[in-house]
């Protein structure tokens, strides 16, 4: 069903993955989302990543790449990510429009692979939880069957699952209306697959690190607006845009070992309109 990427990691003892998520770009680079110019915040994040000078093997973009569903906005994403050298894979979020997304990213050579094989002992599986036109998510039977086949065919590989929507409550009442609706079905599929070590999502515009059914679940800050944790109603946060790195061991002595860290922009340049009551 989905294409496969074999990531070249010869002579490496670890592999480093960069996650960027929820860029919410517009066709017009001057447009703002809740007071933040998403084009400028995206490029500020990319500049900070380049300045870190870290050896990154793969970029994963976990949805809501654009806000206005235009080809031009996806081109802004492409132009930005092209300033980094690693290959990039992606999955859609609730704000994405897949016809435009697929065309723009494919034309730019951004990989459509949804199964990434890393060395001899890791795989990453990118799931599509989008239901077009609504903010919540759901995994189709087709997606769940594909996930099961990938896990069954690569039983020796420790696995990281990526999706846009969070499968467990974030602690924000208003956000949790827009979570993954059939998370119990996903949990049932994963019950017999102990090789799944981690799940990685976007969508909630905040950092999260919790255990869900014995699997470590991480969420990562957006490159633009941030949502304040543990709020009943829509509330923006003043913390800066961010990104995440994951470092996975390729050593047989450290099988399944993952280290991860979130970084944020320094300063207070990207402060949202705190009076906003939704978007």
N, C-alpha and C positions, 0 to 999 in steps of 0.2 A: 504493500500500500504506500509506504513512505520510503524516500531515498535514504541511503546510508552513507555516512562519512567515516572513514578510518583516519583518525588523527595521527600524524607522524610524531612519535615521541622517542625516536632512537637515541640511545645514550643518555636518557634522562632518568633521574631517580624520582622526580616529582613532576606533576603537570599543574599549571596554574590557569584557572578559568576566571574571566572577568564577566560579571553580570551587570548589565545596565537595563533599566526598566522604566516604563511609564514616562517616556519623553514628551508625549502630548504635543507634537509639533504641528504648526499651521503652514499653509501655503505661503502666507504673508509672514515674513520673518519678523515683522514688527508687532504682530498680534500677541496678546497676553492671555493667560489663564489665571483668573483670580488674583490679578495683580502682578504675576510673574511672566516675564518674557521667556517663553519656553525654549526658543531658539538660542538665546544668549546663555541660559542656564545649562543647556545641553553642551554648548561649546565650552563653557567654563569647566564643566565636568571632564570633557575630553582633554582640555588643556592640562588639567590637574593630573589626569591619568598619564599623559605623556611625560609630564615633569617627574612623576614617580620613577619612570624608567624601568619598571619591572618587566621581567621576561614572561609575557603572557602567551599561552598556546592557543586559546580559543576565546571568542567573545560570544556570550549568549544574551539575546535581547528578548525579554519575557513579556512582551505585549504592551498595548496602548502606545505604539510608536508615534501615532498621530492623533490629533484631536478632531480635525475637520474632514477626514477620510479622503483627502485629495492625493493624486499622484505627486503633485509638487511637494507636499509635506513629506511623503516618503522619500522623495529625492533629497530633501534636506537631511533626513536620517542617513541615507546612503553617503552623501558627501561628507558628513561628519565622521562616520565610522571608518571611511576610507583613509582618514588621517592616522588610523592605527593599523598596524601591519598584520595582526592575526586574522585567520578566517572567522567569519561570523555566522551563527545560525540563529533562528528566530521562531517565535510562536505568536499567535494572535491574542489580543486582549479584546475586551468588550467594545472599546472605541474604534477598533481597527475595521477597515473595509477590505476584505480579503481579495477581491478582484484587482483593485488598485495596488494593494500590498504585494501580491504575488508578481504582478507585471513589473512593478518598479524595482523590486528587490532582485528578481531573476535577471532583468536586463542589466543590472549593475553587477551581476556575478555574486550577489549575496546568496549563500548556500541555502537550499530548501530542505536539506537533510533533517530528519527528525529522530534518527538513531545515530549516535556518535560513539564509535568504538575507540577506546583510548588504551593503547598498549595491549597487553594480554589479559588485563584484570579489571577494567572499568568499562561501563557504558553509561551514556546519558540519553534519556528518552524524553522528547519534547511533545507534550500533549496539547490538543486543541480543545479548550473548554468554552469556547465562544458560542453563544446563541445570539445570532445577529439581531440587533435592535433592542436588547434588554441588558441591564448591567450585571445580572447574576450569571453564573456559569453552570454548565452541565457537560459531562462526558458522554458522548454517544456510545451505543453498543459497538459500533465500528472501532472507535478509539479504544474502548476497553478490551476488545478482542485483540487488537493490534498490540496493545501493551502486554497482554498475557502471552502472546506468541513471542514477543521479543524477550520476555523474561524466561520463558521455557527454552528458547533456543540458545540462550546465553547464561545458563545457570551458574557457570563458573565466574561470571563477572559481577563484581559489586556494582550497584546501580544507583544513579541519581535521577529522580523524576522531576521534570520541570513542567509547570503549567501556570497560567495567569492567575486564576482564582484560588483563594485560600480554602482548604478543605475543612478547617476547624475554626471555631470562633476566635476572632482577633481581640475581643474585649471592647470593641466599638459597636454599640447596638445598631447604629444606622448603617455601618459598613457590613455588618454580618447578615443583613437582608440580601446582600449582593455577593454572597459566598458561592462555593460550589454546591449545587443543590443535591447532587447524588453522591456525596462523599462516602456514604455508607456502602454503596456499590463498589466504589474504588477500594475501600478498606477490605471488602470481601475478596476482591481480586488479588490483593497484596498479601492476604493472610498466610498463604503457603509459600511466600517468596521472601525468605529472610535475607536475600542478597540486596534488597532495597535498603540502602543506608541513609538516604536523605531525600527530602523533597524541597523544591525551591520554587517560590512564586513571587509575583509582583502584586499589583492591584491595590494593596492597602496603603501604599505610600508611607510606610513606616517600617522600622526594623522589628523583626520578631524572630525568636529562637525558642521553640517549644517542642515537646514530644507529642506525637499523634499516632496512637496505636503502635507504639514501639519504634516509630520512625521519627528522626529529627526533621522538623519542619522549619524552614527559614523563609522569611520575607525580607525584602530589600527596599531601602528608600528610593523614591523617584528622583529623577534628575531635575525635577521642577518643584511643584507644590508638595507639601508634607501634611499628613493628617495627624492630629494630636491623638495619642493612644488613650484608650479607656474612657471614651466619651460616649454619652448616650445619643447626642445630636451632632450633626455635622459641625466639625470644629477643625480649623486649620492650625498648624503648628509653625513656630518660628525657627525651628532647626533647619540647617542648610541642606540643599540637595546632596545626594550621595550615590554610592556604587558599592559593589561587593567583589571581593576576590575569594576564590576557593583554591586550596592547594591539596592535591590528592597524591598520596604516595603510590609509586609504582613498584616499590620493593615488596618482595614476597614476605619479608620479615615484618612489614607493617601493613599487611593486607587490610583494606577497608579504612585506612586512616585518612581523615579529612581535617584540615584546619581552615578556618574562614575568618574574615574580618571585613567589617563595613568601614568605609571612609566617607568623610563629608568635606564639602568645600569649607575653607576658612572664611571668616568674615560674615557679614550680614547683608550682603548686596541683594540677595534674592529673598526678600521678605514679602509675603503675600498680603492681600487685602483681608485683614482679620475680621472685617464686618460682613464678609460674604457668607451667605447662608446655604450655598449649594452650587452645583454646576451640572 
